[in-house]
Amino acid sequence: MSLLPLDDRDGVIWTNGKLVPWRDAKVHVLSHSLHYGNAVFEGERCYGGKVFKLRQHSQRLLDSAALVAMAIPYTVEEIDAATDLVVRENKLDSGYVRPIAWRGAEVIGVSAKGTKVHVAVAAFPWPAYYGGAAIKLKTSRWKRPSPESAPTAAKCAGLYVICTMARDEAVAAGYDDAFMHDYRGQVAEATSANLFFVTPDGTLHTPTADCFLNGITRQTVIDLARAHGITVVERAIWPEEIRSAKEVFVTGTAVEVTAVGQIDDQTFPVGPITKSLQAAYAELVRA
């Protein structure tokens, strides 16, 4: 299914409190966030016309905005209602939802003082992010920054510049996505998905989310694993430890639970723990 072009479609987008025709949802070229990357956004999936964990996503949008000193002029309840409205008006049964908040064109300097905050919510069909098969990751030369250097707990547009570069380089080399380390050289994540590893004793390990986004899907899968009697360990993981992993998978709203079949030159089977969590997650979101 082709999603392009995204700016030329039928439907409506909720923008600053009202529904506007899809093609009329415009942003001025001098908008502050376009120049300085301080927009914040969410990625959500709907199943059967309902957004999974909508309240958590709407709250995280406000939390991300607060971390970059942006005051969103809507409550979490109003964003929830806007999201439900957009999904319903676009007659979206299964697809993707993108709320975003950005600063307007009132000033051009680095300081954002005096800018107006705008908010929009769009919803559209989007199939499996990677196509559904086990994916291949390539170690990136780009690293996730220190929380002392960037608002790493925020889903902020500027933080994704290195993700775009990392993934494009990986795809150009024949892989599906990038395998990113953090500023300390520890295992971090893929470009838009959290990582999990199954050790030989059947324990599930995942890097501590102290310099990258603690994904809502990540938290959901951790809860699912523990409910299924799987021990989950959140800790610092060094790249050389991956050599002993029996299974690897990634999680995220867009990717859901996707098996990793290869990292650089090492291959991994799609094992029983990955399969069981894929099934459990699919059942939960469609319940």
N, C-alpha and C positions, 0 to 999 in steps of 0.2 A: 504494500500500500504506500503510495507516494504522499507525503505530507506537504510537499512544496508546491507553490509558494505559500508560506503561512500568512502573508499579508493580503492575499487575494482569495477570500473564501466567503461563503454565505454564513450567516449566523450573527450572534451578538456577543459583545464583550462588555462586562461591567466595568465602568470607568468613573471614578470619583462620584459614586453614589447613584449612577443611572446606567441603563443599558444603551449602548450605541451600536449602530451597524458595524459589523466586523471591519469593513474596509475603511471606516471613518475613525478607528482607534489609532490616533497619531500622537507622536512625541516630537517636540521641536528639536531641531538640530543643535541648538545651543543649551539644551537641558544639562544641568550640572552633572547629573549622574552619568550621562553619556561620555563626558570628558574625564571624570575622576573615579568612576567605577564604584560609587557608593550606593547603588541600588541594592535592595534586598529582595529575595524571592523565595518561593516554595515550589516543590514538585509534589503533586498528589495524584493518586490514581482512583478512579471510581469504578465500582463493580455493581452491576445491576442498578445503575443510576444513583448510587450513594458513594460518597468519598470515604475511603477507609481512614479512620482516625482523623477526621476533619478537625476536631477541636485542637488536637495536639499540633497539627500543621498551622492552623491559624494563630495559635499562641506562639509558636516558634517564629512566625513572621514578625510578630510584635517584639519578641525577644531579640531577634536579629537586628531589628531597627533600633532598639534601645542601645545595643552594643556599638552601633555606629552613630549614636547621638541623633537619631532621626525619630521624631514624634509622629507616629501614624495617627491621622485624625479619625480613626474608626475603632470601635471596640472589637474584641474577639467575637462577640455574638453577631455584630454587624458583618464581619468578614465571613463568618459561617453562613449567614443568611444570603449574602451576595454570591457565595460559591454554590450553594444549593440552587439559587435562582438561575445562574448561568448554566449549570448542568441541565436543569429542567428546560430552559428556553432553547438550548441547543439540541435537545432531545438526545443527550449523550447517555447511552447505556453503559458502555465500557470505554474508558479512555483516560486522558491525562488532563490535569488541571494546573494552571500556572498563575498563581497570585504574584504580584510584583508591586513594590513601592519604590518610587524614585523622586529625586529632587528636580524641580523645574528650572526654568531659564531666567530666573530673576537676576542672578549674578554669574560672572564668568571666572572670578578668581578662585583660588584653591579653597578658601574658607566657604563653608556652606551657609553661613549666617545670612538670613534674609530670604532663603529659598522656600518655595511652597512644596509640600510633600503631596505627591499624587499616588493613587492606588488603582490598580486594575486587576481583574480576574478573567482569564480566558480558559476555555475548555474545548478539547478537540480529540478525535480518535488518534490513538498511537499504539501500534502493535508492539510486540516484544522488542526490547531495546537492542539486544544482541542477536535477535533472530531465533532464540530458543535453544541453541546448541551450546555445548561446553565451549568456553572461550579460551583464547591464548593471550597471555600478558607478557609484555616486554619491560624490563626494568628501565625506568626513565632517568635521564640526567637531571631532571627537575625534582626538587624536594619540597615537602610541605614546610611552611615557615614556623618559626617559634611564635607562641602566643604573646611574646613580648614585642614581636615585630608586626603582627597583624591580628585582627579580631577573628581568630580561628574558630571560635564557637558560633559565629554568625554565618548564615547562608548569604554571603555578600558577593555581588557580581565580580568585584575586582579580584577576589581570591581564586576565581576560575580561569584567569588568564594562563597560568602555568598548566592548568588541567587541559585546556584546549591545545596548547603547544605539545604537551606530553602525549596526549592521545593521538594527535595528528602524526607525530613522529612514529608512534608505535604502529599505526595503521599503514603508514608508508612503508614500514619494514615487514609487513605481512601479518601483523598481530591485530587483535581486536581492541585492545586497550593497553594502558600503561600500568605498571606496577611501581608505586611511588614509595620512597623512603621519606622519613622526616628529617628535620634539620640536624638531628643527632646521628643519622644513619640507620635508625631503627625502621622496621616495617611500619608503613602507615596505611595506605589504602590504594584503590584504583582511582581513576580520575573523578568518578561520581558514584562510587560504591565502596562499602566497607568490606574488609577481608576477614575470613575465618579459615582456620586450619585444624584438621583432625590429626592428633598425634597417634603413635602406634598403640597406646593404651586405650584409645577410644574417647579421649578427652577432647573437648572443643576449645580451641584457643583463639583469641582475637586481640589485636593491639589495643592498649588503653587509649581512649579517645581524648587525649589531652592537648592535641594540636591540630585536630581535624574534626569535622562534624560528627557528633554522636547521633547517627541516623536513627530515625523513628523505626525504620524497618530493622535496623541492627538491634535495637532494644526489643522489638517484637520477637525476633528470631531467638535472642537470648532467653526470653521468657518461655518460648515454645520448647526450646531444647531442654531447659530445666524441668518443664512440665512433663517431658518425655523421658526423664531420668538420665539425661546427658549432663555430665559435669562441664561447666563452662568456666574458663579461666580468662580474665582480662589482665593483660600484663605487657610489659615491654618485650618485643620479639625482634631478634636480630636476623638479618637476611639469611645467614648460613643455616639457621634452624629450619628453614623451609625444606631443606634437602630431605629431612626425615618425615615430612608430612605424608599422611596416607590419603587425605582428601583435602581439597581446597574449594571454597566457594565464595561468592560475593553477594552482598545484599544491598538493596536500595529500592526506593519507591518505583523508579523506572525499571530497574533490572529484576525486581522481586528477589528470588533466590536462584542464582545462576551458578552452575558448576564451572570451575576453572580446570581445563584439561592440560594446560601447559603454562609454565613460567620460564621464560628464556629457553634453555635447552632441556629442561626437565618436564616430564609428563606426569599426569596424575589421573587415576581412574575416577569415574563418577561413582562414588561408593555409597553404602547403605545409609550413612548418617545424612549425607547431602540429599539423597532421594527422599528420606523420611521427612526432613525439614521442608523440602520443596512441596511435598504433599500436604503437610500440616499447614504451611503458610497459605497455599492455594485454597484449602478448606476454610481457613479462618477468614480470609478477605471476602469470600463469597458467601459466608454464613448469613 
